Amino acid sequence: MDLFESLKRKIKSQQRSVVFPEGEDARIYAAAARLAQDGLVQPILLGDVPTIKANAQQDDVALTGVKIIDPQSYPQAQKAAMVDALAKRREGKNTREEVQQMLTDVNYFGTMLVYMHEADAMVSGAVHPTGDTVRPALQIIKTKPGVKRISGAFVMQRNHERYVFADTAINIDPDAATLAEIAVESAHTAEIFDIDPKVAMLSFSTKGSAKGEMVTKVQEATKLAQEKAPQLEIDGELQFDAAFVPDVGASKAPDSKVAGHATLFVFPELQSGNIGYKIAQRLGHFEAIGPILQGLNAPVSDLSRGASEEDVYKVAIMTAAQVK
């Protein structure tokens, strides 16, 4: 079954709510209208209500079932409670006046709706750069217990094939402990998207065929990941062909349960991860779905500023599927 058809079935009965801070953008309100019409999520748009309604009407977009909140006219009692909650969450790092100013930013406002359980998840980034989406999430929602760093993954889909590539979005040069954390969090992501995680820790070396600091890092990361999640099938260090091609895996790593059968590929640093997924996307004609932010207490997704309405629609479905 296609990934999105599977996810739609999964989330349709749950009716999770997703807040979109960039509600005045045509791509956003059009995707929100589709989500509501398809009965997949309860969309919440942030922005000026008359502007959104007028523009949607002009574009022949029906906003039936879409909730719209204007942060500027948010009820005073609810806004005061939000200020109190954010001031407490910031633990004295910001004054009350600074907190009030922060909440004039739609991404902070949207993140607080998630934190205060007024929304289950957030999707932003069609207008704002990545930092504007990630920063409030890190400051307010924060990482899950036992997770020190967030990371980014892509689900790569082509016909019946489906894999996870990580980290392809966030950590430039992760150390061994961070790589291990990325491996375990990516396995959870794989399971959400119906992928049986067989985790390959990638390198230019397979089982000691080459030496160097970069190889040692992946070897240490593999050991830490195996200790962290002994129930998972994790192995490394593996070259990509040893991880992916059964004959090569059997030749280079005959005792490995992962070699030749990997479904989840953990790259040693961001540069190779980013290059790798783009090669698969452009030369291999895989659909690259993401990035999926991993490790947060609640799902937040960052769109590309070049995102289409269809991208927004799909990312919202993926984000809703991550809600626990």
TIBAMAR-585569 format. One line per 8 residues: number of its first residue (from 1); for each residue z, x, y of N, C-alpha, C. Coordinates in nm, 3 decimals, decimal comma. Example, Ala and Ser with C-alpha at 12.3 -4.5 7.8 and 13.67 -1.06 7.14 Angstrom:
2
1	0,780 1,319 -0,569 0,780 1,230 -0,450 0,780 1,320 -0,330; 0,708 1,285 -0,225 0,714 1,367 -0,106 0,787 1,290 0,003
END
This chain:
324
1	0,000 0,084 -0,120 0,000 0,000 0,000 0,000 0,088 0,125; -0,075 0,046 0,226 -0,075 0,117 0,353 0,067 0,128 0,408; 0,096 0,240 0,471 0,231 0,265 0,522 0,277 0,152 0,613; 0,193 0,111 0,706 0,238 0,013 0,804 0,253 -0,126 0,744; 0,172 -0,160 0,645 0,191 -0,288 0,577 0,325 -0,288 0,503; 0,358 -0,173 0,444 0,487 -0,160 0,375 0,604 -0,171 0,474; 0,591 -0,104 0,588 0,698 -0,108 0,688 0,712 -0,247 0,749; 0,600 -0,314 0,771 0,606 -0,450 0,826 0,686 -0,542 0,734
9	0,660 -0,532 0,605 0,734 -0,613 0,509 0,883 -0,581 0,513; 0,912 -0,454 0,532 1,051 -0,410 0,532 1,128 -0,463 0,652; 1,065 -0,464 0,770 1,139 -0,497 0,893 1,129 -0,643 0,933; 1,034 -0,717 0,877 1,007 -0,852 0,927 1,129 -0,942 0,917; 1,203 -0,932 0,810 1,320 -1,019 0,791 1,442 -0,970 0,867; 1,436 -0,845 0,917 1,554 -0,786 0,981 1,564 -0,821 1,129; 1,450 -0,846 1,193 1,444 -0,881 1,334 1,526 -0,786 1,422; 1,497 -0,660 1,409 1,561 -0,559 1,494 1,507 -0,567 1,636
17	1,588 -0,529 1,731 1,545 -0,530 1,871 1,513 -0,388 1,916; 1,402 -0,373 1,988 1,357 -0,243 2,037 1,337 -0,254 2,188; 1,401 -0,164 2,263 1,386 -0,166 2,409 1,279 -0,066 2,451; 1,197 -0,109 2,545 1,088 -0,029 2,601 1,115 -0,008 2,750; 1,166 0,108 2,790 1,198 0,130 2,932 1,078 0,121 3,025; 0,958 0,144 2,973 0,838 0,147 3,057 0,762 0,014 3,050; 0,837 -0,095 3,072 0,784 -0,228 3,049 0,672 -0,271 3,140; 0,653 -0,204 3,253 0,547 -0,242 3,347 0,412 -0,181 3,310
25	0,410 -0,091 3,212 0,286 -0,030 3,168 0,210 -0,127 3,077; 0,080 -0,142 3,102 -0,001 -0,240 3,028 0,000 -0,215 2,877; -0,001 -0,087 2,837 0,001 -0,056 2,693 0,129 -0,106 2,629; 0,238 -0,096 2,705 0,370 -0,132 2,652 0,383 -0,283 2,638; 0,351 -0,358 2,744 0,373 -0,503 2,732 0,271 -0,568 2,637; 0,153 -0,507 2,624 0,057 -0,561 2,528 0,104 -0,538 2,385; 0,157 -0,418 2,356 0,210 -0,390 2,223 0,333 -0,476 2,194; 0,419 -0,494 2,295 0,537 -0,578 2,278 0,499 -0,721 2,244
33	0,395 -0,773 2,310 0,348 -0,908 2,282 0,301 -0,922 2,137; 0,230 -0,820 2,088 0,184 -0,822 1,948 0,301 -0,818 1,851; 0,399 -0,735 1,881 0,517 -0,723 1,795 0,591 -0,856 1,785; 0,604 -0,923 1,899 0,671 -1,053 1,901 0,587 -1,158 1,829; 0,457 -1,158 1,855 0,368 -1,255 1,791 0,367 -1,239 1,640; 0,372 -1,115 1,593 0,372 -1,087 1,449 0,509 -1,106 1,385; 0,610 -1,133 1,468 0,745 -1,157 1,417 0,811 -1,035 1,357; 0,778 -0,916 1,410 0,827 -0,791 1,351 0,956 -0,743 1,415
41	0,963 -0,745 1,548 1,085 -0,703 1,619 1,105 -0,794 1,739; 1,225 -0,787 1,797 1,252 -0,851 1,925 1,229 -0,746 2,033; 1,116 -0,752 2,105 1,092 -0,651 2,208 1,171 -0,682 2,335; 1,222 -0,576 2,399 1,291 -0,588 2,527 1,220 -0,496 2,625; 1,160 -0,553 2,728 1,092 -0,474 2,830 1,184 -0,454 2,949; 1,185 -0,333 3,005 1,258 -0,307 3,128 1,158 -0,296 3,243; 1,194 -0,359 3,355 1,106 -0,352 3,471 1,122 -0,475 3,559; 1,039 -0,480 3,662 1,041 -0,593 3,754 0,977 -0,714 3,685
49	1,055 -0,821 3,671 1,010 -0,936 3,593 0,883 -0,999 3,650; 0,876 -1,033 3,781 0,754 -1,093 3,833 0,631 -1,004 3,815; 0,649 -0,873 3,832 0,536 -0,780 3,817 0,484 -0,781 3,674; 0,574 -0,772 3,577 0,533 -0,769 3,437 0,462 -0,900 3,400; 0,520 -1,013 3,440 0,461 -1,142 3,404 0,325 -1,161 3,469; 0,313 -1,121 3,596 0,185 -1,137 3,667 0,077 -1,049 3,606; 0,111 -0,925 3,577 0,013 -0,833 3,519 -0,027 -0,876 3,378; 0,071 -0,922 3,301 0,042 -0,969 3,165 -0,051 -1,091 3,169
57	-0,024 -1,182 3,262 -0,108 -1,300 3,275 -0,251 -1,261 3,315; -0,262 -1,166 3,405 -0,393 -1,118 3,449 -0,470 -1,055 3,333; -0,395 -0,988 3,242 -0,457 -0,924 3,126 -0,470 -1,018 3,006; -0,433 -1,144 3,027 -0,439 -1,245 2,921 -0,350 -1,208 2,802; -0,231 -1,156 2,835 -0,132 -1,120 2,733 -0,018 -1,221 2,739; 0,007 -1,288 2,628 0,114 -1,388 2,621 0,245 -1,319 2,585; 0,346 -1,334 2,668 0,475 -1,267 2,646 0,577 -1,358 2,578; 0,529 -1,455 2,504 0,618 -1,544 2,430 0,702 -1,463 2,331
65	0,833 -1,482 2,338 0,922 -1,410 2,247 0,961 -1,272 2,293; 0,910 -1,229 2,410 0,944 -1,097 2,465 1,052 -1,114 2,571; 1,159 -1,037 2,557 1,268 -1,040 2,654 1,242 -0,938 2,764; 1,264 -0,975 2,888 1,242 -0,883 3,000 1,372 -0,870 3,079; 1,414 -0,747 3,103 1,535 -0,719 3,181 1,497 -0,632 3,300; 1,540 -0,675 3,418 1,524 -0,593 3,538 1,656 -0,521 3,564; 1,661 -0,389 3,544 1,786 -0,315 3,567 1,842 -0,335 3,708; 1,753 -0,361 3,804 1,798 -0,377 3,943 1,878 -0,506 3,962
73	1,849 -0,607 3,883 1,919 -0,735 3,899 2,004 -0,767 3,775; 2,042 -0,665 3,701 2,127 -0,684 3,583 2,261 -0,742 3,628; 2,315 -0,842 3,558 2,441 -0,904 3,601 2,550 -0,801 3,631; 2,621 -0,822 3,740 2,716 -0,724 3,790 2,823 -0,688 3,688; 2,876 -0,788 3,618 2,982 -0,762 3,520 2,930 -0,674 3,407; 2,807 -0,700 3,360 2,749 -0,621 3,252 2,716 -0,480 3,300; 2,671 -0,469 3,425 2,640 -0,337 3,480 2,767 -0,254 3,495; 2,876 -0,318 3,540 3,004 -0,248 3,555 3,053 -0,197 3,419
81	3,036 -0,280 3,316 3,076 -0,239 3,181 2,992 -0,121 3,133; 2,863 -0,121 3,170 2,775 -0,012 3,132 2,814 0,117 3,204; 2,848 0,107 3,330 2,894 0,224 3,407 3,021 0,280 3,344; 3,114 0,194 3,311 3,240 0,238 3,249 3,213 0,310 3,117; 3,125 0,251 3,036 3,096 0,308 2,904 3,028 0,443 2,916; 2,936 0,455 3,011 2,865 0,583 3,028 2,958 0,689 3,085; 3,043 0,651 3,180 3,138 0,748 3,237 3,230 0,801 3,128; 3,275 0,712 3,040 3,362 0,754 2,929 3,286 0,843 2,832
89	3,161 0,807 2,805 3,080 0,884 2,710 3,052 1,024 2,763; 3,039 1,037 2,892 3,010 1,167 2,953 3,136 1,253 2,964; 3,251 1,197 2,932 3,377 1,273 2,918 3,407 1,360 3,041; 3,392 1,300 3,159 3,427 1,372 3,281 3,321 1,466 3,332; 3,207 1,474 3,265 3,100 1,564 3,311 3,030 1,510 3,435; 3,040 1,378 3,457 2,977 1,316 3,574 3,075 1,220 3,642; 3,069 1,215 3,774 3,152 1,120 3,849 3,095 0,979 3,830; 3,174 0,880 3,869 3,129 0,742 3,859 3,003 0,720 3,944
97	3,000 0,783 4,061 2,882 0,771 4,147 2,759 0,832 4,080; 2,778 0,945 4,014 2,666 1,009 3,944 2,619 0,923 3,828; 2,713 0,861 3,759 2,678 0,773 3,648 2,597 0,654 3,698; 2,640 0,597 3,809 2,564 0,485 3,866 2,422 0,527 3,902; 2,407 0,647 3,953 2,275 0,699 3,986 2,192 0,721 3,859; 2,255 0,773 3,755 2,185 0,795 3,627 2,125 0,665 3,574; 2,200 0,555 3,592 2,156 0,427 3,538 2,043 0,364 3,617; 2,005 0,423 3,730 1,884 0,377 3,799 1,758 0,428 3,729
105	1,776 0,525 3,639 1,667 0,576 3,557 1,651 0,483 3,436; 1,532 0,430 3,416 1,513 0,332 3,309 1,541 0,388 3,170; 1,521 0,518 3,150 1,549 0,576 3,019 1,699 0,582 2,992; 1,778 0,612 3,093 1,923 0,607 3,075 1,969 0,464 3,053; 1,913 0,371 3,129 1,950 0,230 3,115 1,915 0,181 2,974; 1,795 0,212 2,928 1,754 0,171 2,794 1,839 0,233 2,686; 1,871 0,361 2,702 1,956 0,429 2,604 2,094 0,365 2,597; 2,146 0,325 2,713 2,276 0,259 2,715 2,272 0,122 2,646
113	2,161 0,052 2,657 2,148 -0,074 2,583 2,161 -0,050 2,433; 2,102 0,060 2,386 2,114 0,095 2,244 2,258 0,134 2,212; 2,317 0,216 2,295 2,455 0,263 2,272 2,554 0,147 2,270; 2,530 0,046 2,355 2,621 -0,069 2,364 2,579 -0,183 2,272; 2,486 -0,153 2,180 2,442 -0,248 2,077 2,375 -0,373 2,135; 2,316 -0,358 2,254 2,234 -0,465 2,310 2,090 -0,452 2,261; 2,058 -0,338 2,203 1,930 -0,314 2,139 1,955 -0,221 2,021; 1,868 -0,229 1,920 1,886 -0,146 1,800 1,819 -0,009 1,811
121	1,716 0,000 1,896 1,639 0,124 1,903 1,564 0,127 2,035; 1,505 0,244 2,066 1,431 0,259 2,192 1,301 0,336 2,168; 1,197 0,295 2,239 1,068 0,364 2,238 1,027 0,390 2,382; 1,004 0,516 2,417 0,965 0,552 2,553 0,872 0,672 2,547; 0,821 0,715 2,664 0,739 0,835 2,670 0,594 0,812 2,705; 0,551 0,686 2,720 0,412 0,660 2,758 0,385 0,703 2,901; 0,489 0,701 2,983 0,478 0,740 3,123 0,559 0,866 3,151; 0,674 0,879 3,087 0,767 0,989 3,113 0,747 1,105 3,015
129	0,776 1,228 3,059 0,769 1,343 2,967 0,879 1,336 2,862; 0,861 1,414 2,756 0,952 1,411 2,641 1,098 1,429 2,682; 1,125 1,523 2,773 1,262 1,550 2,813 1,333 1,428 2,870; 1,258 1,342 2,938 1,317 1,223 2,998 1,359 1,120 2,894; 1,298 1,127 2,777 1,336 1,039 2,666 1,448 1,101 2,584; 1,435 1,231 2,556 1,528 1,298 2,465 1,663 1,324 2,530; 1,663 1,362 2,658 1,788 1,399 2,725 1,893 1,288 2,722; 1,860 1,164 2,764 1,961 1,058 2,756 2,007 1,031 2,613
137	1,914 1,042 2,519 1,950 1,019 2,379 2,052 1,121 2,331; 2,033 1,247 2,368 2,127 1,352 2,328 2,261 1,337 2,397; 2,260 1,296 2,523 2,383 1,284 2,600 2,464 1,160 2,564; 2,397 1,055 2,522 2,465 0,927 2,502 2,473 0,888 2,355; 2,360 0,880 2,288 2,362 0,841 2,147 2,414 0,956 2,061; 2,372 1,075 2,094 2,416 1,200 2,030 2,373 1,207 1,883; 2,396 1,325 1,825 2,354 1,346 1,686 2,455 1,288 1,588; 2,407 1,261 1,468 2,491 1,206 1,363 2,597 1,308 1,321
145	2,708 1,261 1,264 2,809 1,355 1,214 2,748 1,455 1,116; 2,779 1,582 1,137 2,728 1,687 1,050 2,592 1,740 1,089; 2,531 1,681 1,191 2,400 1,726 1,239 2,417 1,787 1,378; 2,371 1,910 1,394 2,388 1,980 1,521 2,266 1,971 1,611; 2,148 1,958 1,552 2,025 1,959 1,631 1,935 1,844 1,589; 1,866 1,782 1,683 1,762 1,688 1,646 1,637 1,766 1,609; 1,548 1,700 1,539 1,422 1,763 1,501 1,314 1,656 1,500; 1,190 1,701 1,486 1,078 1,607 1,489 0,990 1,622 1,367
153	0,948 1,509 1,312 0,863 1,511 1,193 0,742 1,420 1,214; 0,634 1,450 1,142 0,518 1,363 1,136 0,499 1,316 0,993; 0,467 1,189 0,977 0,417 1,140 0,849 0,266 1,156 0,853; 0,211 1,225 0,755 0,067 1,251 0,748 0,010 1,161 0,638; -0,083 1,073 0,675 -0,136 0,975 0,581 -0,288 0,981 0,576; -0,341 0,979 0,454 -0,486 0,972 0,432 -0,509 0,898 0,301; -0,568 0,778 0,314 -0,590 0,692 0,197 -0,457 0,673 0,121; -0,451 0,717 -0,003 -0,329 0,698 -0,083 -0,231 0,814 -0,068
161	-0,270 0,919 0,006 -0,183 1,036 0,021 -0,089 1,018 0,139; 0,036 1,063 0,123 0,134 1,052 0,230 0,234 1,168 0,218; 0,250 1,244 0,328 0,339 1,360 0,329 0,420 1,361 0,458; 0,524 1,445 0,460 0,602 1,468 0,582 0,591 1,615 0,620; 0,563 1,642 0,749 0,562 1,776 0,804 0,676 1,786 0,907; 0,756 1,893 0,900 0,866 1,912 0,996 0,898 2,061 1,010; 0,960 2,104 1,115 0,973 2,042 1,244 0,845 2,069 1,321; 0,784 1,965 1,372 0,656 1,979 1,439 0,665 1,941 1,587
169	0,789 1,928 1,640 0,799 1,874 1,775 0,911 1,932 1,862; 1,020 1,982 1,806 1,139 2,007 1,888 1,184 2,153 1,888; 1,222 2,208 1,774 1,289 2,338 1,767 1,188 2,452 1,758; 1,186 2,537 1,862 1,085 2,641 1,872 1,100 2,747 1,764; 1,219 2,800 1,747 1,242 2,906 1,648 1,377 2,884 1,581; 1,388 2,785 1,493 1,516 2,751 1,432 1,569 2,862 1,343; 1,701 2,880 1,346 1,762 2,976 1,254 1,773 2,913 1,115; 1,829 2,987 1,019 1,833 2,940 0,880 1,914 2,811 0,867
177	2,028 2,802 0,937 2,112 2,682 0,929 2,039 2,560 0,984; 1,967 2,578 1,094 1,892 2,467 1,153 1,776 2,426 1,062; 1,708 2,524 1,003 1,600 2,493 0,910 1,652 2,411 0,792; 1,768 2,448 0,741 1,828 2,374 0,630 1,857 2,230 0,672; 1,910 2,214 0,792 1,940 2,081 0,845 1,812 1,999 0,859; 1,706 2,062 0,909 1,577 1,996 0,924 1,527 1,947 0,788; 1,542 2,031 0,686 1,496 1,994 0,552 1,566 1,868 0,501; 1,697 1,863 0,517 1,775 1,749 0,466 1,745 1,623 0,546
185	1,740 1,634 0,679 1,710 1,517 0,763 1,568 1,466 0,737; 1,476 1,558 0,713 1,338 1,519 0,685 1,328 1,446 0,552; 1,412 1,483 0,457 1,414 1,412 0,329 1,457 1,267 0,348; 1,554 1,244 0,437 1,596 1,107 0,468 1,480 1,030 0,531; 1,407 1,096 0,620 1,290 1,034 0,683 1,187 0,997 0,577; 1,161 1,088 0,486 1,063 1,062 0,380 1,100 0,937 0,301; 1,227 0,924 0,268 1,271 0,809 0,190 1,252 0,678 0,265; 1,274 0,680 0,397 1,252 0,560 0,479 1,108 0,514 0,468
193	1,016 0,610 0,460 0,875 0,578 0,457 0,816 0,582 0,316; 0,904 0,557 0,218 0,864 0,542 0,077 0,793 0,665 0,021; 0,841 0,782 0,061 0,791 0,908 0,008 0,903 0,973 -0,072; 0,876 1,005 -0,198 0,975 1,074 -0,281 0,981 1,219 -0,234; 1,094 1,262 -0,172 1,097 1,395 -0,110 1,108 1,509 -0,210; 1,002 1,586 -0,218 1,004 1,714 -0,290 0,980 1,819 -0,183; 1,087 1,891 -0,147 1,091 1,967 -0,023 1,050 2,112 -0,044; 0,942 2,153 0,023 0,897 2,292 0,018 0,933 2,362 0,148
201	1,008 2,470 0,138 1,042 2,554 0,253 0,931 2,659 0,265; 0,845 2,642 0,363 0,722 2,721 0,372 0,741 2,859 0,433; 0,658 2,951 0,387 0,657 3,088 0,437 0,521 3,149 0,407; 0,499 3,274 0,448 0,379 3,346 0,405 0,407 3,422 0,276; 0,524 3,399 0,218 0,568 3,464 0,094 0,608 3,357 -0,008; 0,586 3,387 -0,134 0,634 3,300 -0,242 0,727 3,379 -0,333; 0,852 3,337 -0,334 0,952 3,396 -0,424 0,956 3,548 -0,418; 0,958 3,600 -0,293 0,975 3,744 -0,276 0,847 3,824 -0,282
209	0,730 3,758 -0,275 0,605 3,833 -0,281 0,581 3,918 -0,156; 0,649 3,883 -0,047 0,646 3,964 0,075 0,787 3,975 0,129; 0,807 4,069 0,218 0,941 4,090 0,273 0,935 4,093 0,426; 1,051 4,070 0,488 1,060 4,070 0,633 1,162 3,969 0,679; 1,198 3,978 0,807 1,300 3,890 0,862 1,261 3,743 0,851; 1,134 3,712 0,873 1,088 3,574 0,866 1,101 3,517 0,725; 1,075 3,601 0,627 1,090 3,559 0,487 1,238 3,538 0,454; 1,319 3,633 0,495 1,464 3,623 0,468 1,522 3,496 0,527
217	1,477 3,460 0,647 1,528 3,337 0,711 1,500 3,216 0,624; 1,380 3,206 0,570 1,344 3,090 0,488 1,420 3,092 0,355; 1,439 3,210 0,301 1,518 3,221 0,177 1,661 3,172 0,200; 1,721 3,214 0,310 1,858 3,170 0,343 1,862 3,020 0,370; 1,762 2,971 0,441 1,756 2,828 0,472 1,745 2,745 0,343; 1,667 2,793 0,248 1,652 2,723 0,120 1,786 2,712 0,049; 1,858 2,823 0,044 1,988 2,823 -0,022 2,086 2,728 0,047; 2,088 2,730 0,180 2,178 2,642 0,255 2,142 2,495 0,236
225	2,012 2,465 0,234 1,969 2,327 0,215 2,004 2,277 0,076; 1,988 2,363 -0,024 2,023 2,325 -0,161 2,173 2,299 -0,174; 2,254 2,379 -0,105 2,398 2,358 -0,107 2,437 2,231 -0,031; 2,365 2,203 0,077 2,393 2,088 0,162 2,358 1,957 0,093; 2,250 1,959 0,015 2,204 1,837 -0,051 2,160 1,868 -0,194; 2,255 1,894 -0,283 2,219 1,933 -0,420 2,143 1,825 -0,498; 2,149 1,701 -0,449 2,079 1,591 -0,517 1,929 1,593 -0,490; 1,887 1,668 -0,389 1,745 1,673 -0,353 1,673 1,788 -0,423
233	1,543 1,770 -0,444 1,461 1,878 -0,497 1,408 1,959 -0,379; 1,468 2,077 -0,359 1,433 2,165 -0,247 1,407 2,304 -0,304; 1,296 2,365 -0,265 1,270 2,500 -0,314 1,194 2,581 -0,210; 1,207 2,711 -0,219 1,143 2,805 -0,129 1,187 2,945 -0,162; 1,134 3,046 -0,099 1,026 3,028 -0,004 0,894 3,013 -0,079; 0,805 2,927 -0,026 0,678 2,899 -0,090 0,564 2,906 0,012; 0,454 2,970 -0,028 0,333 2,958 0,051 0,277 2,818 0,035; 0,194 2,776 0,130 0,147 2,637 0,124 0,071 2,607 -0,004
241	-0,016 2,699 -0,047 -0,092 2,671 -0,169 0,000 2,662 -0,291; 0,104 2,744 -0,295 0,199 2,737 -0,406 0,277 2,607 -0,403; 0,303 2,555 -0,283 0,376 2,430 -0,270 0,290 2,309 -0,304; 0,158 2,319 -0,279 0,072 2,201 -0,283 -0,018 2,193 -0,407; -0,071 2,305 -0,451 -0,170 2,304 -0,560 -0,099 2,328 -0,694; -0,107 2,234 -0,788 -0,033 2,248 -0,914 -0,060 2,379 -0,988; -0,187 2,419 -0,999 -0,218 2,542 -1,073 -0,160 2,665 -1,005; -0,169 2,668 -0,872 -0,115 2,782 -0,798 0,038 2,782 -0,806
249	0,098 2,666 -0,794 0,244 2,657 -0,805 0,292 2,704 -0,941; 0,222 2,664 -1,047 0,261 2,704 -1,182 0,247 2,854 -1,201; 0,149 2,914 -1,133 0,127 3,058 -1,146 0,227 3,138 -1,064; 0,250 3,095 -0,938 0,334 3,174 -0,847 0,483 3,144 -0,860; 0,517 3,020 -0,899 0,659 2,982 -0,909 0,677 2,893 -1,031; 0,661 2,951 -1,151 0,659 2,870 -1,274 0,788 2,794 -1,304; 0,900 2,838 -1,249 1,027 2,772 -1,277 1,064 2,667 -1,173; 0,977 2,643 -1,078 1,007 2,551 -0,967 0,965 2,409 -0,999
257	1,053 2,313 -0,966 1,021 2,171 -0,981 0,942 2,119 -0,861; 0,942 2,197 -0,752 0,874 2,156 -0,629 0,734 2,216 -0,619; 0,718 2,341 -0,658 0,590 2,412 -0,643 0,477 2,333 -0,709; 0,372 2,312 -0,630 0,256 2,238 -0,680 0,268 2,088 -0,667; 0,388 2,040 -0,629 0,411 1,896 -0,623 0,482 1,854 -0,494; 0,487 1,939 -0,395 0,563 1,910 -0,273 0,504 1,791 -0,197; 0,593 1,713 -0,140 0,553 1,600 -0,053 0,608 1,617 0,088; 0,698 1,711 0,106 0,762 1,736 0,235 0,756 1,885 0,263
265	0,698 1,921 0,376 0,675 2,061 0,408 0,755 2,099 0,532; 0,849 2,192 0,516 0,932 2,239 0,626 0,875 2,372 0,673; 0,827 2,374 0,796 0,764 2,494 0,851 0,871 2,587 0,908; 0,848 2,719 0,905 0,952 2,814 0,947 0,982 2,814 1,096; 0,887 2,768 1,178 0,911 2,756 1,322 0,808 2,658 1,379; 0,829 2,620 1,505 0,749 2,514 1,567 0,601 2,549 1,576; 0,571 2,675 1,606 0,432 2,714 1,624 0,350 2,682 1,501; 0,396 2,725 1,384 0,320 2,700 1,261 0,320 2,552 1,226
273	0,429 2,482 1,253 0,436 2,340 1,226 0,338 2,260 1,309; 0,332 2,292 1,438 0,240 2,222 1,527 0,095 2,250 1,491; 0,065 2,377 1,464 -0,071 2,415 1,424 -0,106 2,347 1,291; -0,012 2,347 1,198 -0,037 2,292 1,066 -0,072 2,145 1,066; 0,006 2,066 1,141 -0,022 1,923 1,137 -0,153 1,891 1,210; -0,185 1,968 1,315 -0,310 1,943 1,387 -0,433 1,984 1,303; -0,420 2,088 1,223 -0,529 2,124 1,132 -0,550 2,012 1,029; -0,441 1,963 0,972 -0,452 1,854 0,875 -0,512 1,729 0,939
281	-0,475 1,704 1,064 -0,524 1,586 1,136 -0,673 1,599 1,169; -0,713 1,715 1,223 -0,849 1,729 1,273 -0,951 1,771 1,166; -0,911 1,861 1,077 -1,003 1,905 0,973 -0,989 1,822 0,846; -0,865 1,782 0,816 -0,840 1,707 0,693 -0,848 1,558 0,710; -0,862 1,513 0,836 -0,875 1,370 0,867 -0,754 1,288 0,822; -0,636 1,350 0,829 -0,512 1,277 0,807 -0,473 1,205 0,936; -0,414 1,089 0,922 -0,353 1,022 1,036 -0,215 1,082 1,057; -0,189 1,133 1,177 -0,059 1,194 1,209 0,027 1,090 1,279
289	0,131 1,045 1,212 0,215 0,936 1,263 0,348 0,994 1,308; 0,374 0,987 1,438 0,496 1,044 1,491 0,475 1,091 1,635; 0,562 1,180 1,686 0,673 1,242 1,613 0,791 1,146 1,595; 0,858 1,163 1,483 0,978 1,087 1,452 1,097 1,177 1,485; 1,182 1,132 1,578 1,301 1,210 1,612 1,408 1,187 1,506; 1,458 1,296 1,451 1,555 1,290 1,340 1,691 1,341 1,384; 1,794 1,284 1,327 1,929 1,335 1,347 2,013 1,261 1,447; 1,959 1,159 1,515 2,035 1,083 1,614 2,115 0,971 1,547
297	2,218 0,925 1,617 2,299 0,815 1,567 2,226 0,681 1,567; 2,122 0,669 1,646 2,039 0,549 1,650 1,896 0,593 1,679; 1,797 0,517 1,633 1,658 0,562 1,646 1,606 0,557 1,790; 1,549 0,667 1,833 1,479 0,677 1,961 1,347 0,749 1,933; 1,237 0,693 1,981 1,107 0,756 1,958 1,041 0,792 2,090; 0,973 0,905 2,088 0,905 0,957 2,207 0,755 0,942 2,190; 0,693 0,862 2,274 0,549 0,845 2,272 0,478 0,960 2,342; 0,352 0,980 2,309 0,267 1,067 2,388 0,225 0,993 2,514
305	0,210 1,065 2,625 0,165 0,999 2,747 0,019 0,953 2,736; -0,050 1,001 2,635 -0,185 0,953 2,609 -0,189 0,842 2,506; -0,072 0,787 2,473 -0,063 0,685 2,368 -0,144 0,560 2,404; -0,203 0,502 2,303 -0,275 0,375 2,319 -0,181 0,259 2,288; -0,226 0,138 2,314 -0,149 0,019 2,276 -0,121 0,019 2,126; -0,221 0,058 2,047 -0,203 0,062 1,902 -0,096 0,164 1,863; -0,094 0,279 1,931 0,009 0,380 1,904 0,148 0,324 1,932; 0,163 0,256 2,044 0,292 0,198 2,081 0,337 0,098 1,975
313	0,244 0,014 1,933 0,272 -0,087 1,830 0,321 -0,020 1,701; 0,251 0,083 1,657 0,287 0,149 1,532 0,419 0,226 1,542; 0,437 0,297 1,654 0,562 0,372 1,671 0,682 0,277 1,675; 0,666 0,161 1,736 0,775 0,064 1,739 0,809 0,016 1,598; 0,709 -0,005 1,515 0,733 -0,045 1,376 0,808 0,064 1,301; 0,764 0,188 1,319 0,831 0,301 1,253 0,975 0,315 1,300; 0,996 0,296 1,429 1,130 0,310 1,487 1,222 0,202 1,434; 1,173 0,079 1,428 1,254 -0,031 1,375 1,290 -0,008 1,229
321	1,199 0,057 1,154 1,226 0,083 1,013 1,340 0,183 0,993; 1,371 0,262 1,095 1,477 0,362 1,085 1,616 0,305 1,113; 1,622 0,182 1,165 1,751 0,122 1,199 1,829 0,093 1,072; 1,954 0,131 1,070 2,039 0,106 0,953 2,126 -0,015 0,974
END
